[in-house]
Amino acid sequence: MSPLAYTVICILMWGIAVFVMKLAGARLDPVTTAVFNMFGYVALGIFLLPRASFAMTHAHILAVVIGPIFIVGNMAFYKLSQTGHVSTLAPLTALNLVIPIVLGILFLGEPLTLRKGAGILLAIGAIYLLS
């Protein structure tokens, strides 16, 4: 599959997930929602298990660390979803995209170009307008 196809899938799946997170999070407490969310991860994980690599490298440990980070972020969004509209919350929480850009520049030596800087500022402006 092409990078464009993966980009479209990612945007669609994450966009739909945020909408469904709002629906579930507005009706259940964050802990219950997170626990039931894990059933979805486990179900897909069992399906993908035969295709996984089980060497224990530094990258595998990082992959494990990702889980709790997402769980805590999701629980915060579930709690947040009880307080506001998804049309406001989704753009505000989309500011999370600035964090990997800054971390990539600081820790991975990725260049901060005028274009990236302008993109960050425009993203913040767009989120302000959408919210």
C-alpha positions in Angstrom: 0.0 0.0 0.0 1.2 3.5 -0.7 2.0 6.1 2.0 -1.1 8.1 0.9 -3.3 5.1 1.6 -1.9 4.6 5.0 -2.3 8.3 5.7 -6.0 8.2 4.7 -6.6 5.0 6.8 -4.9 6.7 9.8 -6.9 9.9 9.5 -10.2 8.0 9.1 -9.6 5.5 11.9 -8.3 8.1 14.4 -11.1 10.5 13.5 -13.8 7.8 13.9 -12.1 6.6 17.1 -12.3 10.1 18.7 -16.0 10.3 17.8 -16.7 6.9 19.3 -14.5 7.8 22.3 -16.8 10.8 22.9 -19.9 8.6 22.6 -18.6 6.0 25.1 -16.8 8.5 27.4 -19.9 10.6 27.8 -21.9 7.6 29.1 -19.3 5.6 31.1 -16.7 6.6 33.7 -13.2 6.8 32.3 -11.9 3.7 34.1 -14.7 1.5 32.8 -14.3 2.9 29.3 -10.6 2.3 29.3 -11.0 -1.3 30.6 -13.5 -2.1 27.9 -11.4 -0.3 25.3 -8.6 -2.9 26.2 -10.9 -5.7 25.1 -10.8 -4.2 21.6 -7.0 -4.1 21.7 -6.8 -7.7 23.0 -9.2 -9.0 20.3 -7.2 -7.4 17.5 -3.9 -8.4 19.2 -4.9 -12.0 19.2 -5.7 -11.8 15.5 -2.3 -10.2 14.8 -0.3 -12.4 17.2 1.0 -14.8 14.6 2.5 -11.9 12.6 4.4 -10.3 15.6 8.1 -10.4 16.3 8.9 -11.5 19.9 12.6 -10.5 20.3 13.1 -8.3 23.3 14.9 -5.3 22.0 14.8 -1.7 23.2 12.1 -1.0 20.5 9.9 -3.8 22.0 10.1 -2.2 25.4 9.2 1.2 23.9 6.2 -0.5 22.3 5.0 -1.7 25.7 5.5 1.7 27.2 3.2 3.2 24.5 0.2 1.2 26.0 0.0 3.0 29.4 0.7 6.4 27.7 -2.3 5.9 25.4 -4.5 4.5 28.2 -3.9 7.6 30.5 -4.5 9.9 27.5 -7.6 8.1 26.5 -8.9 8.1 30.1 -8.4 11.9 30.2 -10.3 12.3 27.0 -13.1 10.1 28.3 -13.4 12.4 31.4 -13.1 15.4 29.1 -15.9 14.0 26.9 -18.3 14.3 29.8 -17.8 18.0 29.9 -18.0 19.3 26.3 -18.8 18.8 22.6 -16.7 16.6 20.4 -16.6 19.4 17.8 -14.7 21.5 20.3 -12.7 18.8 22.1 -11.3 17.1 19.1 -9.6 20.2 17.7 -8.2 21.2 21.1 -6.8 17.7 21.8 -5.3 17.7 18.3 -2.7 20.0 19.6 -1.0 16.8 20.6 0.5 16.8 17.1 2.8 19.7 18.1 4.5 17.5 20.8 6.1 14.9 18.5 7.3 17.7 16.2 9.0 19.5 19.1 10.4 16.3 20.5 11.7 15.3 17.1 13.5 18.6 16.8 14.9 18.5 20.3 15.9 14.8 20.6 16.1 13.4 17.1 17.9 16.3 15.4 15.1 16.9 12.9 15.4 20.4 11.4 13.0 23.2 12.4 12.3 24.7 9.1 10.4 27.9 8.4 7.7 25.7 6.9 7.4 23.6 10.0 7.3 26.6 12.3 4.6 28.2 10.1 2.7 24.9 10.1 2.7 24.8 13.9 1.5 28.4 14.1 -1.2 27.8 11.5 -2.3 24.6 13.3 -2.7 26.5 16.6 -4.6 29.2 14.8 -6.9 26.7 13.1 -7.6 24.9 16.3 -8.4 28.2 18.0 -10.8 29.0 15.2 -12.4 25.5 15.3 -12.8 25.7 19.0 
